[in-house]
Amino acid sequence: MASRKKWKRMLRRLWGGLSFPMRLLSYNVRGLGGGEKRGEVRKLVSEKHSFVMCIQESKLGVVDDLMIKLIWGDAACGYSYQPLVGASGGLVTVWDTSCVVVWSTTSFSHVGVMGFLTPLVANNNDVCVCVCGDFNSVRNWKERRGRSSVFRQADADLFNKFIEDNFLIDLPICGRLFTWYRGDGISMSRIDRFLLSAKWCEAWPNSIQVAHQRGLSDHVPLSLYVDAANWGPRPLRMLRCWAEFPGYDDFVRNKWVRNGINNTLRT
């Protein structure tokens, strides 16, 4: 009887109006074999308090309990992994078993991932779907920058078609514009993201996608925050004395123009 009550309490916690925040973390770590990389991931887990962590490019053939403990800590968790193929690849997913229930896991290679996901998402349009990771594609030319970076419209069209055909929603990114940076500091792209189904956004309309500070990898960690108590930044309260500061009107007007706001500034 006690275990049954515990199960009901957990289900209420999971689905009972989202009275608790949900946090997901996605990170292309570019190799998890070194102690320094594992320490960085462990620090991310500790700081972000994520319920689910999705790691790409682990470059590991085998992932065991010891490896998971090194990156997740002593807290109860479950995990699933896909070993590397050749010299690259490897996926690791870890979740907090106290608040996440995994009914089944599916592993697949990175090749043809969009073709694999299309029927999977289409057959689950009545449930909350979240697709995350390094898609190695951008949606438009604004998401790629650099002297040697080449934007291919055909690749962008294919990626956009995948998103549109599956009715997925690409949230605006907060924190920074790009998620991958070349060592020269000039070339950068937004190739990592969370894609959400409409059902997900209906259930959790306050979902926020945040790109964090770059660490040892050339990709930045991404977090998806779902918090029923978070309604975004607080409204700005303007003080009348600001308008008396020399150059204030021009400063605000220039900021509006740079951010694509075309409304006329009246004083």
C-alpha positions in Angstrom: 0.0 0.0 0.0 2.8 2.4 0.9 4.6 1.8 -2.5 1.3 2.5 -4.3 0.8 5.8 -2.5 4.4 6.7 -3.3 3.8 6.0 -7.0 0.7 8.2 -7.0 2.5 11.0 -5.3 5.3 10.8 -7.9 2.7 10.9 -10.7 1.0 14.0 -9.2 4.4 15.6 -9.0 5.1 14.8 -12.6 1.8 15.9 -14.1 0.0 17.9 -11.4 0.1 21.3 -13.1 3.8 21.6 -13.1 4.1 23.0 -9.6 7.9 22.3 -9.9 10.4 23.4 -12.5 11.7 21.0 -15.1 15.2 21.3 -16.5 16.8 19.5 -19.4 20.5 19.8 -20.4 21.9 19.1 -23.9 25.7 19.2 -24.5 27.9 18.2 -27.4 30.9 17.4 -25.2 33.4 16.4 -27.9 34.8 13.5 -25.9 34.0 12.3 -22.4 37.1 10.2 -21.8 39.3 12.8 -20.2 39.0 13.7 -16.5 38.8 17.4 -17.2 35.8 17.0 -19.5 34.0 14.7 -17.0 34.7 17.3 -14.3 33.2 20.0 -16.4 30.0 17.9 -17.0 29.8 17.1 -13.3 30.0 20.8 -12.5 27.2 21.6 -15.1 25.0 18.9 -13.5 25.6 20.4 -10.0 25.0 24.0 -11.1 22.0 23.5 -13.5 20.2 20.8 -11.4 18.9 19.2 -14.6 16.4 16.3 -14.5 17.5 15.0 -17.9 21.0 15.3 -19.5 21.6 14.5 -23.2 25.3 14.2 -24.2 26.4 14.0 -27.8 29.9 13.0 -29.1 30.8 11.1 -26.0 33.4 9.1 -28.1 33.0 6.2 -25.7 32.5 2.6 -26.7 31.2 1.6 -23.3 29.4 3.6 -20.6 29.1 1.9 -17.1 27.9 2.8 -13.7 31.3 4.3 -12.7 31.3 6.7 -15.6 27.8 7.8 -14.8 28.7 8.4 -11.2 31.7 10.5 -12.3 29.4 12.9 -14.3 26.2 12.7 -12.4 27.2 12.2 -8.8 25.7 9.9 -6.1 22.0 10.9 -6.8 19.7 8.1 -8.0 19.6 8.0 -11.8 19.0 5.9 -14.9 20.9 6.1 -18.1 21.1 4.9 -21.7 23.9 5.1 -24.2 24.8 4.5 -27.8 28.5 3.7 -28.4 30.7 5.6 -30.8 30.9 4.6 -34.4 34.4 4.7 -35.8 36.4 7.6 -34.2 33.4 9.8 -33.4 29.8 9.8 -32.2 28.4 8.3 -29.0 25.2 9.4 -27.1 24.6 9.3 -23.4 21.3 10.2 -21.7 21.0 10.4 -17.9 17.9 11.1 -16.0 16.8 11.6 -12.4 14.7 8.6 -11.4 13.0 10.5 -8.6 11.0 12.6 -11.0 11.5 11.1 -14.5 10.0 7.8 -15.7 11.4 6.3 -18.9 9.1 3.7 -20.5 11.5 2.7 -23.3 14.7 3.8 -25.0 15.6 3.8 -28.7 19.2 4.1 -30.0 20.1 5.0 -33.6 23.1 6.3 -35.5 23.4 10.0 -36.3 23.2 9.2 -40.0 19.7 9.7 -41.3 18.5 10.9 -37.9 15.8 13.3 -39.3 14.4 10.5 -41.5 14.3 8.2 -38.5 12.6 10.8 -36.3 9.9 11.9 -38.8 7.6 8.8 -38.4 8.4 8.6 -34.7 7.2 12.2 -34.0 4.2 11.9 -36.4 3.0 8.8 -34.6 3.2 10.6 -31.2 1.4 13.9 -32.0 -0.9 13.5 -29.1 2.0 13.5 -26.5 4.6 16.0 -25.4 7.7 15.6 -27.7 11.1 17.2 -27.2 13.9 16.6 -29.7 17.3 18.0 -28.8 21.0 17.8 -29.7 23.5 18.8 -32.4 21.6 18.8 -35.7 24.6 20.0 -37.7 22.3 22.2 -39.6 21.2 25.8 -39.5 17.8 27.3 -40.5 19.0 30.4 -42.2 22.1 32.4 -43.1 21.9 34.4 -39.9 22.6 31.3 -37.9 26.1 30.9 -39.4 28.9 33.5 -39.3 32.6 33.6 -40.2 34.9 34.1 -43.1 35.3 30.4 -44.0 31.7 29.4 -43.1 29.6 28.3 -46.0 25.8 28.6 -45.9 24.0 26.0 -48.0 20.4 26.9 -48.6 19.5 23.3 -49.7 20.6 22.0 -46.3 18.7 24.7 -44.5 15.6 23.9 -46.6 15.8 20.2 -45.6 16.1 21.0 -41.9 13.2 23.5 -42.1 11.1 20.9 -43.9 11.8 18.4 -41.1 10.7 21.0 -38.5 7.6 22.1 -40.4 6.5 18.6 -41.5 6.5 17.5 -37.8 4.9 20.7 -36.5 7.9 21.3 -34.2 8.5 24.6 -32.5 11.9 26.1 -32.4 12.1 28.4 -29.3 14.1 31.6 -29.4 17.5 31.1 -27.8 18.6 33.1 -24.8 22.0 33.8 -23.5 23.9 33.9 -26.8 23.2 33.7 -30.5 25.4 30.7 -31.5 26.1 27.3 -30.0 29.2 26.2 -31.9 32.5 28.2 -32.1 35.6 27.4 -34.1 39.0 27.9 -32.4 39.7 31.0 -34.4 36.9 32.8 -32.6 35.5 34.1 -35.9 33.4 31.2 -37.3 30.3 30.3 -35.3 26.9 28.6 -35.9 23.7 27.8 -34.2 23.5 24.0 -34.8 22.3 22.8 -31.3 18.8 23.4 -30.2 15.6 22.0 -28.5 12.6 21.4 -30.8 9.3 21.0 -29.1 5.9 19.7 -30.1 2.8 21.9 -29.9 1.5 19.5 -27.2 4.6 20.2 -25.1 4.2 24.0 -25.5 0.5 23.7 -24.5 1.4 21.8 -21.4 4.4 24.0 -20.5 4.0 27.4 -22.2 6.9 28.9 -20.1 9.6 26.8 -21.7 12.8 28.7 -22.1 15.9 27.7 -24.1 19.2 29.0 -22.7 22.7 28.8 -24.2 25.4 28.8 -21.5 29.0 29.9 -21.4 31.4 27.9 -23.5 33.6 25.5 -21.7 36.2 22.9 -22.9 34.1 21.8 -25.9 33.6 23.9 -29.1 29.9 23.5 -28.4 28.1 25.3 -25.6 25.7 23.6 -23.1 22.0 24.2 -23.7 19.3 24.1 -21.1 15.6 23.9 -21.4 13.9 25.4 -18.4 10.2 24.7 -17.7 9.0 26.7 -14.7 5.3 27.4 -14.0 6.4 30.3 -11.8 8.7 31.9 -14.4 6.9 34.4 -16.7 10.1 35.8 -18.2 12.0 39.0 -17.3 10.3 41.5 -15.1 9.0 44.6 -17.0 11.3 47.5 -17.1 10.3 50.4 -14.8 11.5 53.7 -16.3 12.4 56.7 -14.1 11.4 60.1 -15.4 14.8 61.5 -14.5 16.4 59.2 -17.1 14.8 61.3 -19.9 16.6 64.4 -18.6 20.0 62.7 -19.1 21.8 64.2 -22.2 21.6 61.8 -25.2 19.0 59.5 -23.6 16.5 59.7 -26.5 19.1 59.0 -29.1 20.4 56.0 -27.1 17.0 54.4 -26.8 16.1 55.1 -30.4 19.4 53.5 -31.6 18.8 50.4 -29.4 15.3 50.0 -30.8 16.5 50.2 -34.4 19.3 47.7 -33.8 16.7 45.3 -32.4 14.3 45.7 -35.2 11.8 47.8 -33.4 10.4 50.4 -35.9 7.9 52.2 -33.7 8.4 55.9 -33.4 9.9 57.1 -30.1 7.7 59.9 -28.7 8.8 62.0 -25.7 
